Amino acid sequence: MSDTFLDLGDGFWTVRGSFRIGGVFDVGTQCSLVRLASGKFVFLDSYTLTDDVRAQVDALTDGGAKVEAVLNLHPFHTLHCEWMHEAFPQAKLYGTARHHKFLPDLPWEGLRCEQDELAEHYGADFAFSVPRGVPLVCADESVHFSSVLALHRASGTMHVDDTFVYLRKGFPLSLLPFTGRLGFHPTLAKALEPRAGAADEFREWAIGLGIDWADARRIAAAHNAVLWLDGKKLPDLIGEALGRVKPALDAHRAEYG
């Protein structure tokens, strides 16, 4: 299946790309192109664009000249950062501390994506949120739970990798419990910080996110689908997702308090 470039309206486009587990199961990946109020553009996350998608991006961005920045919001999504920088060399490159560590030769901006100052810099166009009760980068690098979530104010589109997942796939991926519904990434139990209060901090963060971003109209989610809310409200969806992870949160409280 070829990559797609979808116009979600109000200056937000999503690239639905390919990522295969073990070279077999394509669970998908994404990046987004967003038009700022200034008329410039930013990418959310990096991805190697196909020729067809690149042509569509170039048509919107004056051959890429209007792309002012690439915001790499997920610390473990590093495969495509070098390609994105080579494709749009004039764009400022923002990443998390892990991006700086693992790709030190790229010209990263000093401001990191997990820092509050990012919201100050792009606050007119985006709200950002970093989950609490879990580290952005777990010591176990097989746990890819946390990321920097972004809400594009003009379109009401929430861009999120891994922290929330929404998958629409056929068999056998259709057997996964989060297929067809919004849920937390299945590594939550492993991601929670091993200390008292972490489970409650995570729950409070999630509830607060639903309240603060209650006007969100759609979610461009990891790994391969866009969830159109269409009357459903983000607080309700997050509440349902929290209900499904209650056993994991309760087990954490029982062990750590």
Backbone as CSV, one residue per row, in Angstrom:
resi,resn,N_x,N_y,N_z,CA_x,CA_y,CA_z,C_x,C_y,C_z
1,MET,0.855,-1.198,0.000,0.000,0.000,0.000,0.883,1.237,0.000
2,SER,0.607,2.182,-0.888,1.437,3.370,-1.000,1.116,4.358,0.115
3,ASP,2.077,5.236,0.391,1.864,6.263,1.390,0.798,7.243,0.910
4,THR,0.124,7.873,1.861,-0.929,8.827,1.518,-0.658,10.159,2.186
5,PHE,-1.151,11.214,1.559,-1.011,12.584,2.048,-2.417,13.151,2.136
6,LEU,-2.932,13.263,3.348,-4.331,13.610,3.556,-4.468,15.035,4.066
7,ASP,-5.352,15.797,3.423,-5.666,17.151,3.858,-6.794,17.070,4.880
8,LEU,-6.474,17.349,6.146,-7.480,17.293,7.205,-8.176,18.633,7.412
9,GLY,-7.773,19.634,6.661,-8.434,20.925,6.719,-7.759,21.910,7.651
10,ASP,-7.987,23.190,7.362,-7.518,24.282,8.225,-6.006,24.257,8.436
11,GLY,-5.270,23.873,7.385,-3.824,23.954,7.442,-3.128,22.765,8.048
12,PHE,-3.770,21.612,8.065,-3.148,20.408,8.633,-3.225,19.272,7.617
13,TRP,-2.050,18.734,7.275,-1.959,17.579,6.387,-1.220,16.460,7.115
14,THR,-1.663,15.234,6.933,-1.007,14.097,7.580,-0.482,13.129,6.531
15,VAL,0.730,12.670,6.743,1.340,11.644,5.904,1.190,10.318,6.636
16,ARG,0.511,9.379,6.001,0.358,8.046,6.572,1.366,7.146,5.879
17,GLY,2.410,6.777,6.603,3.516,6.047,6.007,3.561,4.589,6.413
18,SER,4.684,3.976,6.124,4.846,2.540,6.333,5.949,2.263,7.342
19,PHE,5.665,1.326,8.246,6.691,0.814,9.158,6.363,-0.642,9.443
20,ARG,7.280,-1.516,9.076,7.026,-2.948,9.192,7.770,-3.543,10.387
21,ILE,7.055,-4.311,11.176,7.655,-5.039,12.288,8.210,-6.346,11.753
22,GLY,9.506,-6.547,11.954,10.137,-7.752,11.447,10.103,-7.867,9.941
23,GLY,9.871,-6.726,9.274,9.806,-6.734,7.827,8.530,-7.336,7.270
24,VAL,7.552,-7.644,8.154,6.346,-8.350,7.707,5.091,-7.516,7.954
25,PHE,4.786,-7.239,9.216,3.519,-6.577,9.553,3.692,-5.067,9.494
26,ASP,2.942,-4.431,8.601,3.029,-2.984,8.437,2.062,-2.311,9.411
27,VAL,2.607,-1.794,10.514,1.773,-1.123,11.506,1.671,0.370,11.230
28,GLY,2.411,0.842,10.220,2.306,2.226,9.811,3.110,3.176,10.680
29,THR,3.303,4.365,10.153,3.901,5.466,10.909,3.378,6.748,10.300
30,GLN,3.778,7.894,10.856,3.197,9.138,10.386,4.148,10.301,10.579
31,CYS,3.893,11.354,9.816,4.352,12.693,10.150,3.257,13.639,9.675
32,SER,3.330,14.881,10.103,2.303,15.845,9.722,2.959,17.122,9.219
33,LEU,2.310,17.754,8.275,2.714,19.065,7.774,1.647,20.066,8.195
34,VAL,2.082,21.160,8.817,1.133,22.121,9.370,1.486,23.528,8.898
35,ARG,0.481,24.238,8.408,0.664,25.637,8.028,0.437,26.522,9.252
36,LEU,1.417,27.333,9.558,1.329,28.244,10.692,0.531,29.491,10.313
37,ALA,0.128,30.237,11.309,-0.596,31.484,11.056,0.245,32.457,10.247
38,SER,1.560,32.335,10.338,2.473,33.203,9.594,2.510,32.893,8.111
39,GLY,1.992,31.729,7.714,2.082,31.279,6.331,3.223,30.310,6.091
40,LYS,4.143,30.223,7.045,5.205,29.220,6.980,4.649,27.855,7.392
41,PHE,5.482,26.810,7.283,5.062,25.456,7.597,6.055,24.812,8.561
42,VAL,5.556,23.828,9.331,6.425,22.959,10.118,5.981,21.519,9.901
43,PHE,6.941,20.613,10.006,6.635,19.196,10.092,6.602,18.784,11.553
44,LEU,5.665,17.918,11.886,5.656,17.239,13.175,6.164,15.826,12.931
45,ASP,7.336,15.533,13.460,8.039,14.268,13.262,8.603,14.169,11.842
46,SER,9.511,13.211,11.666,10.232,13.042,10.404,9.809,11.749,9.717
47,TYR,9.826,11.795,8.386,9.523,10.610,7.601,10.112,10.803,6.210
48,THR,10.579,9.727,5.601,11.105,9.772,4.243,9.937,9.763,3.260
49,LEU,9.700,10.880,2.630,8.532,11.037,1.773,8.741,10.330,0.436
50,THR,7.696,9.697,-0.061,7.743,9.145,-1.413,7.767,10.298,-2.415
51,ASP,8.131,9.997,-3.651,8.195,11.044,-4.673,6.853,11.736,-4.846
52,ASP,5.772,10.962,-4.815,4.441,11.540,-4.992,4.082,12.473,-3.844
53,VAL,4.325,12.032,-2.617,4.005,12.874,-1.459,4.914,14.095,-1.444
54,ARG,6.194,13.909,-1.783,7.128,15.050,-1.804,6.658,16.108,-2.800
55,ALA,6.158,15.680,-3.945,5.672,16.635,-4.940,4.498,17.439,-4.402
56,GLN,3.614,16.790,-3.657,2.476,17.498,-3.078,2.929,18.479,-1.998
57,VAL,3.904,18.059,-1.201,4.455,18.956,-0.181,5.120,20.157,-0.836
58,ASP,5.899,19.908,-1.881,6.593,20.994,-2.568,5.608,21.993,-3.168
59,ALA,4.482,21.502,-3.673,3.487,22.392,-4.264,2.886,23.335,-3.222
60,LEU,2.796,22.875,-2.001,2.234,23.696,-0.927,3.252,24.659,-0.338
61,THR,4.522,24.263,-0.368,5.539,24.969,0.413,6.572,25.689,-0.445
62,ASP,6.226,25.994,-1.695,7.156,26.684,-2.581,8.445,25.895,-2.717
63,GLY,8.283,24.622,-3.071,9.442,23.764,-3.246,10.178,23.448,-1.962
64,GLY,9.492,23.574,-0.835,10.090,23.309,0.468,10.638,24.544,1.146
65,ALA,10.698,25.670,0.428,11.309,26.880,0.980,10.540,27.437,2.170
66,LYS,9.238,27.160,2.241,8.419,27.703,3.328,8.387,26.791,4.556
67,VAL,9.111,25.674,4.525,9.189,24.813,5.704,10.221,25.422,6.653
68,GLU,9.749,25.952,7.775,10.673,26.653,8.672,11.260,25.757,9.754
69,ALA,10.622,24.621,10.037,11.132,23.784,11.125,10.571,22.382,11.027
70,VAL,11.312,21.453,11.621,10.862,20.076,11.823,10.902,19.826,13.324
71,LEU,9.742,19.496,13.899,9.641,19.228,15.338,9.547,17.725,15.536
72,ASN,10.623,17.116,16.001,10.650,15.667,16.229,10.167,15.400,17.655
73,LEU,8.928,14.948,17.765,8.232,14.900,19.050,8.358,13.574,19.780
74,HIS,8.730,12.518,19.074,8.854,11.218,19.732,10.327,10.837,19.826
75,PRO,10.842,10.614,21.030,12.285,10.404,21.185,12.830,9.182,20.465
76,PHE,11.980,8.191,20.176,12.449,6.971,19.525,12.226,6.962,18.015
77,HIS,11.612,7.995,17.496,11.395,8.069,16.051,12.567,8.823,15.431
78,THR,13.631,8.100,15.139,14.882,8.703,14.678,15.303,8.241,13.282
79,LEU,14.619,7.253,12.720,15.072,6.646,11.461,15.111,7.627,10.293
80,HIS,14.223,8.615,10.307,14.041,9.468,9.138,14.545,10.891,9.345
81,CYS,15.181,11.173,10.477,15.597,12.554,10.771,16.650,13.053,9.784
82,GLU,17.594,12.201,9.445,18.653,12.626,8.524,18.083,12.920,7.142
83,TRP,17.169,12.076,6.668,16.556,12.317,5.357,15.796,13.636,5.371
84,MET,15.048,13.899,6.432,14.251,15.118,6.503,15.144,16.357,6.494
85,HIS,16.264,16.281,7.201,17.179,17.425,7.213,17.786,17.646,5.828
86,GLU,18.149,16.567,5.147,18.717,16.702,3.804,17.677,17.227,2.808
87,ALA,16.422,16.836,2.996,15.362,17.267,2.082,14.980,18.726,2.299
88,PHE,15.060,19.190,3.544,14.668,20.554,3.883,15.781,21.196,4.723
89,PRO,16.924,21.436,4.114,18.100,21.851,4.886,17.964,23.211,5.554
90,GLN,17.072,24.060,5.044,16.905,25.384,5.636,16.031,25.346,6.888
91,ALA,15.320,24.240,7.111,14.392,24.139,8.241,15.160,23.919,9.542
92,LYS,14.778,24.645,10.574,15.370,24.425,11.886,14.964,23.043,12.387
93,LEU,15.877,22.388,13.047,15.679,21.005,13.463,15.567,20.949,14.986
94,TYR,14.376,20.579,15.452,14.134,20.446,16.885,13.955,18.971,17.229
95,GLY,14.481,18.566,18.367,14.323,17.190,18.805,14.360,17.106,20.313
96,THR,14.186,15.907,20.820,14.283,15.653,22.249,15.749,15.390,22.617
97,ALA,15.997,15.241,23.908,17.361,14.954,24.352,17.897,13.688,23.695
98,ARG,17.038,12.700,23.468,17.496,11.464,22.855,17.894,11.683,21.396
99,HIS,17.191,12.540,20.680,17.606,12.858,19.316,19.006,13.458,19.314
100,HIS,19.244,14.383,20.226,20.563,15.017,20.309,21.649,13.970,20.591
101,LYS,21.316,13.010,21.454,22.300,12.007,21.855,22.609,11.033,20.724
102,PHE,21.584,10.564,20.026,21.773,9.499,19.045,22.117,10.013,17.655
103,LEU,21.843,11.264,17.380,22.180,11.843,16.076,22.939,13.153,16.306
104,PRO,24.105,13.079,16.940,24.807,14.295,17.352,25.347,15.125,16.192
105,ASP,25.445,14.555,15.005,26.001,15.295,13.878,24.977,16.187,13.179
106,LEU,23.719,16.041,13.525,22.702,16.909,12.931,22.684,18.261,13.658
107,PRO,22.326,19.320,12.962,22.368,20.677,13.556,21.134,20.998,14.392
108,TRP,21.004,20.332,15.523,19.837,20.522,16.381,19.812,21.934,16.977
109,GLU,18.619,22.471,17.110,18.435,23.702,17.871,18.657,23.403,19.347
110,GLY,19.078,24.399,20.099,19.315,24.195,21.525,18.043,23.911,22.301
111,LEU,16.919,24.495,21.861,15.628,24.252,22.508,15.144,22.852,22.172
112,ARG,14.841,22.054,23.207,14.381,20.680,22.991,12.853,20.613,23.028
113,CYS,12.316,19.624,22.368,10.865,19.532,22.210,10.133,19.279,23.526
114,GLU,10.804,18.672,24.502,10.136,18.393,25.775,10.162,19.583,26.728
115,GLN,10.814,20.666,26.348,10.930,21.829,27.224,9.729,22.757,27.072
116,ASP,9.337,23.392,28.179,8.175,24.281,28.161,8.350,25.438,27.188
117,GLU,9.584,25.831,26.932,9.827,26.965,26.045,9.356,26.712,24.620
118,LEU,9.214,25.441,24.232,8.691,25.153,22.899,7.272,25.689,22.764
119,ALA,6.473,25.511,23.819,5.103,26.024,23.797,5.098,27.548,23.716
120,GLU,6.061,28.181,24.333,6.147,29.626,24.242,6.498,30.060,22.817
121,HIS,7.388,29.296,22.184,7.844,29.644,20.836,6.746,29.448,19.798
122,TYR,5.987,28.350,19.930,4.951,28.029,18.951,3.545,28.082,19.549
123,GLY,3.399,28.802,20.642,2.130,28.795,21.357,0.956,29.361,20.591
124,ALA,1.194,30.240,19.627,0.088,30.784,18.852,-0.568,29.728,17.973
125,ASP,0.199,28.692,17.605,-0.309,27.669,16.689,-0.575,26.325,17.352
126,PHE,0.162,26.017,18.429,0.074,24.688,19.036,-0.030,24.771,20.555
127,ALA,-0.646,23.741,21.112,-0.467,23.399,22.523,0.318,22.099,22.554
128,PHE,1.194,21.961,23.542,1.995,20.752,23.692,1.781,20.174,25.083
129,SER,1.967,18.856,25.201,1.825,18.208,26.500,2.753,17.009,26.571
130,VAL,3.422,16.865,27.724,4.305,15.721,27.982,3.694,14.918,29.127
131,PRO,3.470,13.618,28.949,2.844,12.815,30.007,3.628,12.867,31.312
132,ARG,2.900,12.804,32.409,3.489,12.760,33.743,3.379,11.345,34.308
133,GLY,4.265,11.032,35.234,4.269,9.709,35.850,5.036,8.665,35.066
134,VAL,5.513,9.057,33.903,6.325,8.173,33.056,7.500,8.998,32.533
135,PRO,8.679,8.392,32.365,9.793,9.139,31.779,9.597,9.299,30.281
136,LEU,10.139,10.367,29.722,10.068,10.535,28.276,10.844,9.428,27.577
137,VAL,11.957,9.018,28.181,12.747,7.906,27.657,12.956,6.897,28.780
138,CYS,12.438,5.707,28.610,12.569,4.670,29.628,13.966,4.052,29.570
139,ALA,14.430,3.583,30.716,15.718,2.883,30.755,15.684,1.648,29.859
140,ASP,14.538,0.970,29.825,14.329,-0.140,28.910,13.930,0.444,27.560
141,GLU,14.842,0.450,26.605,14.580,1.127,25.344,13.638,0.367,24.418
142,SER,13.108,-0.746,24.887,12.052,-1.404,24.128,10.676,-0.820,24.468
143,VAL,10.645,0.056,25.477,9.390,0.680,25.916,9.309,2.067,25.287
144,HIS,8.432,2.205,24.301,8.292,3.464,23.565,6.942,4.098,23.899
145,PHE,6.731,4.431,25.151,5.415,4.913,25.549,5.262,6.424,25.399
146,SER,6.167,7.164,25.970,5.961,8.602,26.095,6.395,9.356,24.847
147,SER,5.810,10.527,24.660,6.132,11.405,23.535,5.623,12.796,23.884
148,VAL,5.940,13.756,23.042,5.381,15.100,23.187,4.138,15.163,22.308
149,LEU,2.986,15.374,22.912,1.739,15.457,22.167,1.528,16.897,21.714
150,ALA,0.944,17.067,20.526,0.718,18.406,19.978,-0.725,18.549,19.533
151,LEU,-1.314,19.703,19.835,-2.656,20.050,19.350,-2.535,21.290,18.481
152,HIS,-2.902,21.146,17.211,-2.920,22.283,16.301,-4.215,23.045,16.530
153,ARG,-4.084,24.280,16.972,-5.262,25.029,17.419,-6.238,25.311,16.272
154,ALA,-5.737,25.689,15.115,-6.619,26.111,14.028,-7.485,24.974,13.497
155,SER,-6.929,23.775,13.420,-7.676,22.644,12.863,-8.298,21.749,13.927
156,GLY,-7.887,21.930,15.178,-8.373,21.031,16.224,-7.842,19.622,16.082
157,THR,-6.667,19.476,15.455,-6.089,18.157,15.223,-5.008,17.872,16.248
158,MET,-5.102,16.726,16.872,-4.118,16.261,17.847,-3.190,15.275,17.152
159,HIS,-1.885,15.548,17.208,-0.866,14.665,16.642,-0.191,13.957,17.802
160,VAL,-0.218,12.615,17.760,0.355,11.848,18.869,0.951,10.549,18.352
161,ASP,2.133,10.227,18.873,2.802,8.965,18.539,2.918,8.106,19.795
162,ASP,2.438,6.900,19.698,2.648,5.842,20.693,1.912,6.046,22.013
163,THR,1.962,7.203,22.637,1.293,7.386,23.928,-0.170,6.959,23.818
164,PHE,-0.851,7.493,22.809,-2.163,6.983,22.413,-1.992,6.242,21.092
165,VAL,-2.679,5.149,20.929,-2.635,4.413,19.677,-4.049,4.220,19.144
166,TYR,-4.138,4.253,17.820,-5.397,3.978,17.134,-5.028,3.310,15.824
167,LEU,-5.377,2.056,15.711,-4.965,1.239,14.573,-6.190,0.737,13.840
168,ARG,-6.128,0.824,12.517,-7.186,0.230,11.687,-6.502,-0.651,10.651
169,LYS,-6.492,-1.938,10.920,-5.803,-2.895,10.066,-6.617,-4.174,9.961
170,GLY,-6.365,-4.913,8.896,-6.992,-6.218,8.733,-6.241,-7.293,9.502
171,PHE,-6.707,-8.505,9.374,-6.103,-9.665,10.041,-4.649,-9.809,9.592
172,PRO,-3.707,-10.143,10.504,-3.916,-10.506,11.903,-3.838,-9.335,12.884
173,LEU,-3.465,-8.129,12.371,-3.339,-6.995,13.286,-4.685,-6.585,13.875
174,SER,-5.770,-6.976,13.213,-7.093,-6.668,13.744,-7.353,-7.347,15.087
175,LEU,-6.534,-8.352,15.419,-6.703,-9.057,16.695,-6.128,-8.276,17.871
176,LEU,-5.322,-7.259,17.602,-4.745,-6.475,18.691,-5.844,-5.725,19.424
177,PRO,-5.740,-5.611,20.761,-6.843,-5.056,21.542,-7.131,-3.583,21.275
178,PHE,-6.152,-2.831,20.758,-6.396,-1.413,20.517,-6.813,-1.117,19.081
179,THR,-7.012,-2.131,18.265,-7.469,-1.903,16.902,-8.903,-1.390,16.919
180,GLY,-9.118,-0.270,16.248,-10.462,0.268,16.120,-10.927,1.119,17.280
181,ARG,-10.061,1.364,18.253,-10.459,2.232,19.355,-9.219,2.946,19.893
182,LEU,-9.436,4.098,20.486,-8.333,4.856,21.053,-7.937,4.253,22.388
183,GLY,-6.647,4.004,22.538,-6.167,3.445,23.795,-4.756,3.906,24.082
184,PHE,-4.301,3.611,25.279,-2.917,3.895,25.623,-2.016,2.790,25.065
185,HIS,-0.802,3.173,24.744,0.161,2.204,24.250,0.294,1.057,25.259
186,PRO,0.377,-0.181,24.785,0.351,-1.327,25.707,1.560,-1.434,26.632
187,THR,2.551,-0.563,26.499,3.713,-0.614,27.395,3.544,0.278,28.627
188,LEU,2.336,0.783,28.877,2.132,1.692,30.013,2.637,1.107,31.320
189,ALA,2.302,-0.142,31.623,2.688,-0.736,32.904,4.201,-0.723,33.096
190,LYS,4.935,-0.968,32.013,6.391,-0.947,32.095,6.941,0.469,32.147
191,ALA,6.185,1.418,31.623,6.672,2.791,31.527,6.519,3.573,32.828
192,LEU,5.524,3.231,33.644,5.292,3.993,34.874,6.544,4.021,35.745
193,GLU,6.848,5.197,36.260,8.045,5.337,37.094,7.896,4.511,38.369
194,PRO,8.940,3.798,38.784,8.849,2.921,39.965,8.941,3.702,41.267
195,ARG,7.888,4.452,41.550,7.852,5.277,42.764,6.406,5.535,43.137
196,ALA,6.202,5.909,44.363,4.855,6.221,44.845,4.296,7.423,44.099
197,GLY,3.032,7.346,43.760,2.335,8.475,43.154,2.380,8.531,41.643
198,ALA,3.220,7.715,41.009,3.361,7.814,39.554,2.057,7.462,38.835
199,ALA,1.363,6.434,39.294,0.110,6.032,38.647,-0.933,7.141,38.741
200,ASP,-1.014,7.780,39.911,-1.978,8.870,40.080,-1.593,10.079,39.233
201,GLU,-0.300,10.367,39.138,0.145,11.489,38.316,-0.216,11.261,36.856
202,PHE,-0.038,10.022,36.389,-0.383,9.726,35.006,-1.885,9.876,34.793
203,ARG,-2.675,9.325,35.685,-4.127,9.416,35.538,-4.585,10.876,35.539
204,GLU,-4.049,11.676,36.446,-4.431,13.090,36.518,-4.008,13.833,35.260
205,TRP,-2.818,13.492,34.740,-2.387,14.129,33.487,-3.357,13.803,32.364
206,ALA,-3.736,12.534,32.239,-4.616,12.119,31.152,-5.982,12.795,31.255
207,ILE,-6.525,12.856,32.463,-7.820,13.521,32.652,-7.705,15.005,32.304
208,GLY,-6.627,15.633,32.758,-6.427,17.044,32.463,-6.269,17.314,30.978
209,LEU,-5.604,16.396,30.278,-5.450,16.558,28.838,-6.816,16.537,28.158
210,GLY,-7.663,15.600,28.563,-8.995,15.531,27.977,-9.793,16.805,28.188
211,ILE,-9.652,17.397,29.368,-10.369,18.641,29.674,-9.782,19.803,28.887
212,ASP,-8.449,19.921,28.911,-7.793,21.062,28.261,-7.951,21.032,26.749
213,TRP,-7.973,19.833,26.172,-8.059,19.690,24.720,-9.425,19.140,24.298
214,ALA,-10.444,19.451,25.062,-11.773,18.885,24.825,-12.350,19.276,23.469
215,ASP,-11.867,20.364,22.881,-12.395,20.809,21.591,-11.704,20.137,20.403
216,ALA,-10.804,19.205,20.661,-10.134,18.500,19.561,-11.175,17.830,18.668
217,ARG,-10.950,17.921,17.365,-11.918,17.386,16.406,-11.470,16.078,15.766
218,ARG,-10.164,15.810,15.829,-9.653,14.566,15.247,-8.292,14.277,15.851
219,ILE,-7.863,13.011,15.751,-6.577,12.594,16.292,-5.802,11.887,15.191
220,ALA,-4.649,12.446,14.825,-3.715,11.771,13.926,-2.812,10.938,14.816
221,ALA,-3.060,9.639,14.829,-2.521,8.780,15.879,-1.536,7.765,15.332
222,ALA,-0.658,7.339,16.239,0.155,6.165,15.958,-0.788,4.945,16.000
223,HIS,-0.684,4.041,15.040,0.372,4.135,14.051,-0.152,4.465,12.657
224,ASN,-1.375,4.167,12.367,-1.683,4.289,10.942,-3.012,4.948,10.628
225,ALA,-3.703,5.526,11.580,-5.060,5.974,11.277,-5.367,7.329,11.905
226,VAL,-6.360,7.977,11.306,-6.898,9.218,11.848,-8.245,8.908,12.481
227,LEU,-8.415,9.305,13.726,-9.674,9.101,14.427,-10.468,10.398,14.393
228,TRP,-11.589,10.387,13.671,-12.475,11.541,13.610,-13.444,11.438,14.784
229,LEU,-13.486,12.458,15.599,-14.276,12.346,16.820,-15.770,12.382,16.534
230,ASP,-16.229,13.232,15.589,-17.614,13.167,15.113,-18.632,13.021,16.248
231,GLY,-18.635,13.962,17.135,-19.602,13.943,18.227,-19.069,13.342,19.503
232,LYS,-18.109,12.416,19.384,-17.463,11.905,20.587,-16.516,12.949,21.128
233,LYS,-16.376,12.991,22.424,-15.535,13.994,23.055,-14.271,13.351,23.598
234,LEU,-13.179,14.086,23.483,-11.909,13.571,23.948,-11.940,13.156,25.416
235,PRO,-12.584,13.927,26.318,-12.629,13.464,27.709,-13.274,12.089,27.870
236,ASP,-14.311,11.815,27.087,-14.970,10.504,27.176,-14.053,9.391,26.679
237,LEU,-13.368,9.634,25.565,-12.477,8.615,25.015,-11.319,8.325,25.960
238,ILE,-10.771,9.388,26.567,-9.672,9.180,27.509,-10.178,8.477,28.760
239,GLY,-11.382,8.817,29.200,-11.960,8.121,30.347,-12.125,6.635,30.084
240,GLU,-12.589,6.297,28.887,-12.731,4.888,28.531,-11.364,4.196,28.486
241,ALA,-10.370,4.889,27.927,-9.029,4.309,27.856,-8.451,4.107,29.254
242,LEU,-8.694,5.058,30.154,-8.221,4.903,31.537,-8.903,3.726,32.219
243,GLY,-10.166,3.516,31.921,-10.862,2.370,32.500,-10.232,1.057,32.100
244,ARG,-9.749,0.984,30.866,-9.147,-0.264,30.394,-7.766,-0.507,31.003
245,VAL,-7.072,0.568,31.427,-5.742,0.379,32.034,-5.800,0.446,33.562
246,LYS,-7.006,0.477,34.125,-7.133,0.529,35.584,-6.390,-0.603,36.284
247,PRO,-6.452,-1.850,35.793,-5.692,-2.917,36.464,-4.193,-2.615,36.533
248,ALA,-3.636,-2.048,35.477,-2.206,-1.722,35.488,-1.907,-0.617,36.485
249,LEU,-2.768,0.395,36.550,-2.563,1.485,37.510,-2.739,0.986,38.941
250,ASP,-3.745,0.140,39.162,-3.964,-0.411,40.501,-2.782,-1.278,40.938
251,ALA,-2.244,-2.076,40.025,-1.106,-2.934,40.362,0.108,-2.090,40.723
252,HIS,0.284,-0.985,40.032,1.408,-0.099,40.339,1.232,0.515,41.725
253,ARG,0.009,0.961,42.031,-0.238,1.539,43.369,-0.002,0.507,44.465
254,ALA,-0.429,-0.737,44.199,-0.261,-1.782,45.197,1.211,-2.044,45.492
255,GLU,2.069,-1.887,44.484,3.496,-2.151,44.663,4.253,-0.963,45.214
256,TYR,3.886,0.248,44.729,4.696,1.406,45.085,3.955,2.452,45.940
257,GLY,2.628,2.371,45.956,1.875,3.348,46.736,1.346,4.469,45.875
